[in-house]
Amino acid sequence: ECPGFKCPADKVGRCCCCRVLYRQPDFSEGLSTLELTCQARGFRVLFLSKYHCELNYIHR
């Protein structure tokens, strides 16, 4: 793993294990356990940016 996920220019896209994992469609397109559990109970999960005053109602 490259420090700070800043891969050298000659290795971009094939260097870090995390990059390889996140590029896999079955990983990136899959739902999390939280999303699956909520979906099974009829709820919808909406992930918002942390501490964004315009998107997060708790900061209004």
N, C-alpha and C positions, 0 to 999 in steps of 0.2 A: 504494500500500500504506500502510495506516495504521500509525503507530508502535506496535509491540508488538501488532499485530492488534487494537487497541482502536478499533473503528469508532465514529463518532458515532452517537448513538441514532437519528437520522433516516435513517441509511444502513445499518443492520445488515442483513446478509444479501446486500447487493448492492454492497458497497464494495470489499473487497480481492480481488485476483485469486486468491489462495490459497483464500479461502472459496468463490469461484465454482467453482474447479477441484475442491475436495474434495466439493462437493455433487453433482457429476456422477456418476451411477451407474456408468458404464463405467470411471471412474477409481477411485472408492472401493471398488467390489466386485471389481476386478481383482486378480490375484495379481502379486507382485513377481517379478523375474527369479530371485532366490534361491529363492523358493517354487516357481516353475515348474521350475527345474533340479533341486531336491531331489525334487519330486514325480515327475519323469520317471525318477529313479533309485530310486524306492521309499522315499524318506525323508519324514518329516513334519516340518515346521518349526513350532516353538512360540515365539512372541515373548513374553518376560517383561519386566516392569518393570525398569528399571535399578536396581541396588543394593537390591533388595527382599529382605531377609534371609529372609523366610518363603517366598518363591517361587523364589529363585535358589539352587541347590544349591552353587554355588561359595562362598557366604558361610556355609556351615554348618560 
